[in-house]
Structure formats: structure tokens, C-alpha cells
Amino acid sequence: MQDDFLIFKRQIAPWVKVDLDQYKPRQMERRIRSMMTRAKLDTLEAYYELLKADPNRLQEFIDGLTINVSEFFRNPEKFDELERDVLPELLSRFNRLRIWSAGCSSGAELSSVAIVLDRLKALDRVELIGTDLDRGILERASEGLYLPYELKNVSDADRERYFDPVEGRGVESGTLRLRPEWLRRLTYKPQNLLEDPALSDCHLILCRNVVIYFTQDSKDKLYRSFYRALEPGGILFIGGTERILDYRDVGFSQPRPFFYFKPMSGGSA
């Protein structure tokens, strides 16, 4: 069975811009098996033939490699810290900020940052960019459409200021849409974090709960890429269950948990 999976990875490589060797094999195989089951296929060979023949299925496969679980103000205490300490520090250090949500999923995280910046009366001083491998989820992010589970940490006051209710046949009760005046502040682009060039000249990078299936080598490569993408004095913000064990080797310091600082003098990577 493992040999079949290795053959499948070699076969699919010319058709997708995703190196499956950069993902943890057991978790990735489980995810691919799940997609095969939904396609009602029993063998990897048959699944490969389907992907080769059907561009829509191929795109579904690529999209299916991503996790796409996001919500507003995930780990609220960390967003409190972002609002109280991190963003004011960056705004005092730089005239304008370039903020990148890497693996942005539905855009809930990037929209959360926009709300915080509006509270700080600094939204006109920033560029907000979200990237993701999944083009389908990027379309939803561009529409600003959010389901109730993604909004559980949004206060009534923020719902009133930033969102409009969405009603209609087949729409889940409690679904909201980010208002156009806020949505137009956000830019979304397709990107494969493990293959495509990183953004540059960033002051804050958010990559939270994205690397769960990545191998350690891929994580190391990605974190060094983020370090290079940051301006000196910039900050990387990662997820509440994640750690960068060798952050000093990369060049970061860690002024507070889950926030990694690129020293003003530059450094390693």
C-alpha cells in the first residue's frame, strides 16, 4: 500500500504544483484516501486516472490538500495582545505596514486584523494581503461570506459595525457578509507556500494553524522564508499550538509567546 502511494506521488507530480513529499506522509495519505472515498474509487491508480482526465477534479484535489479551518479572533487572548502591544509597537516603528496572512483560508483572520486596525484608527496606514493554495476558499474570502461557527468570537458591536446579515434559500441562519467598505481593504492572491516565492517587505506575517501537516524540513524552510520576507523590526505571529524550536538559529528573538521578532540589525536565515 505504501508503494502504491509512492507511485501515486510520482505520477501526480507533473499535474500539480504541490510536492507531496513536503507533507507528513501518514496524515497526507489519510487525506488523499478520504478524497478517493468521496470520489467512490478504491485504488490510487483509478484516482490518478480521474485526476488526469478531469481538470475540475484535479483542482478539487489541490484544494483538498489544505485544511481551511478558520475563525475570527482565534485564540482571543492573543488577538488582545496583538491589539494592545504588537500592532501599536509596529505602528510606532513604521509609517506604513504591509501585513500578510499566509494560508489565509476564508479570510477570517485577515479580517480580524482589519477590525483591530480600525479600532486603532490605523487602517489607512496598512496593506492587508491574504494568500492560499485553495482557489475555491479564496473566492469565498473575496466575497466576505462567513458562517456562524467562524463568527463565535465576534462581539455584537462588531457584528453591527462590520457585517450585514445574509438571507436566502440554502443560507445557514446566522451567516454574515463583511461590508464592502471593509472588504475592499483586503487583497487575496493564490499562492503555494511551499513552492511559490514569499511576499517581501512585510512588517507582520500571520501563519497560524497552517503547518500541521508539513514535515519538519518544510517548516524550517518556510520559517526561514518568512524571516527573509520580514523587514527588520517585523514580527511573525503563529498559532496557539505551534512552536519554532530553533527560532534563534533562524535569526528570530521571541519577546512573547507565539510572536517572533526579526531584530532591527537583521540576522541569520
Secondary structure by P-SEA (a helix, b strand, c coil): caaaaaaaaaaaccccccccccccaaaaaaaaaaaaaaaccccaaaaaaaaaccaaaaaaaaaaccccccccccaaaaaaaaaccaaaaaaaaccbbbbbbcccccaaaaaaaaaaaaaacccccbbbbbbcccaaaaaaaaaccccccccccccaaaaaccbbbbbccccccccccccaaaaaabbbbbbccccccccccccbbbbccccccccaaaaaaaaaaaaaaccccbbbbbccccccccccccccccccccbbbcccccccc
